[in-house]
Amino acid sequence: MDKPATPNSFRTGPDEQGMFGIFGGRFVAETLMPLILDLERNWNEVKNDPDFKAELTDLSTHYAGRPSKLYFAEGLTRHLREVSSAKGLGGGAKVYFKREDLNHTGSHKINNCLGQILLAKRMGKKRIIAETGAGQHGVASATVAARFGFPCVVYMGATDVARQSPNVFRMKLLGAEVRPVTAGHGTLKDAMNEALRDWVTNVEDTYYLIGTAAGPHPYPELVRDFQSVIGSEARAQILEQEGRLPDTIIACVGGGSNAIGMFHPFLDDKEVRIIGIEAGGRGLDGIEHCASMNAGRPGVLHGNRTYLLQNSDGQIMDGHSISAGLDYPGVGPEHSWLRDSGRVEYVPILDDEALEAFKLTTRVEGIIPALESAHAIAHAVKIVPAMDKDQIVIVNLSGRGDKDVHTVASMLGMEI
Ligand SMILES: *Cc1c(COP(=O)(O)O)cnc(C)c1O
C-alpha cells in the first residue's frame, strides 16, 4: 500500500485511468461506470486508513492464520542437490516455500476476500456476488459472507458445477446460493460475464467480490494490494532467516493474484529474478494450454486490456490446464505490463511436469501442494540444480492439494 515515488520504480502503477502502460483500464458499460467510480472512491479512502488496516490485520491474524510461515524445504533442497551432483554440477540452491497453503480455506484467496468484505461493509452494501471457476474463490467468498452475515450469490459455469461438486456443496453449507451459468462453455469466463451482468442490474445494494487481480480498475490494484501481504512477509522473513534477499522468486499465474502479491514488494529489488509460471497444459503448439502471455495477444476482456487467448477472429478461447485455478484465458493487466517491460519472466509448465512436482513434493516434504502451486515448484525443480549452493529460491505455495486428489488419482489411472 506504500509506494515509493521514484519514476524508475516498477511499483507506482496503475495511473489515474487504471492503466499499467497500455494494459488495464476500465472498459465497461456506461451503466457500470458510476459503480466503478464509487468503488474507486471508497478504495482510495480506506487504503491508507489505519482503522481499516487494523481491522484487516486482526482478522488476518486470528481468523486466517497470518503471517504464513516461510519454510526451508530441506527435503526438496536435498533431493535437488542429489540431482545436481548426479549431473556433475555440484550445486543446488536452497529452496524455501511461502506457506499460503496453511491459511484458512487452504489458499491465498482468503487474503483478498477478507479485504474486500471489509470494503463492502464500509460501503454499506447488503449483498455479495462472486464468480468462481473450480470453486476455490467461491468457497472463500461464501466463507467471509457467512462470517459477516451477508447473503451471497456465486456464479459458476454449469460445466464447472458438474465437475466440482464438493466445492458446490461447501458453498451451500456456508449459506451461499450457487447459480449455474449455461452460456458459452459454462466455465469461469462465462461466470464472470454473468456476475458483471448481475452487478449492473443491482446497482444499489450489491458488492462484486472479484477473485483475482483482473477486471476493471480499481480491482487489479486493490486485489494486488490485499495480496501483497504475501510478498511483504516473505521479504521480511527471508531477511530475518538468511540475512539477505532471495536470488529468485517463483509463483504460478492464473489470473495472477498470488503471483502479483508475491512479486510486488520485490519489483524494485533489481538483484531478485522474478518468474511467473503459466499453465502450459499439453503444450503450446495446440490449443490445450492456458499460457496467455506466451501464446496470446493483447485484447479486451472483463473490463481491461491484457494478454488473452484468442483465435484469429479475436474470439476468446477456452484454455486447458490440469489445474482448474490456472484455467483463465486472460491474466491480470499488471502482469502483461511486467512481461512487456521485461521485469518479470513468464514461463509455461506442462500438466505432466506439474504432476511430477506434485508427487515429488508430497514424498520428500510431506506437503501435498495444490496443482496450481505444483506448477511453480516444477519450475524450481528445473532451475535449482544448475544454481549454486549458496543461492536462495522462494516458491509461493499458493494452496494445499487436498482439493486435487481426485484429479491426480484419475491422471494416475487410480480410483479413490
Ligand atoms: C485460484 C488459485 C490460483 C490461481 O489464481 P491467481 O489469481 O493466479 O493466484 C493459484 N493457486 C491456488 C491454490 C488457487 O486456489
The ligand as an ORCA input file, in Angstrom:
! r2SCAN-3c Opt
* xyz 0 1
  C      -7.139    -19.722     -7.539
  C      -5.810    -20.288     -7.297
  C      -4.684    -19.920     -8.085
  C      -4.777    -19.022     -9.283
  O      -5.253    -17.747     -9.036
  P      -4.307    -16.472     -9.052
  O      -5.238    -15.340     -9.049
  O      -3.477    -16.549    -10.301
  O      -3.461    -16.553     -7.843
  C      -3.450    -20.442     -7.742
  N      -3.296    -21.301     -6.707
  C      -4.348    -21.683     -5.946
  C      -4.103    -22.626     -4.817
  C      -5.632    -21.208     -6.213
  O      -6.662    -21.595     -5.453
*
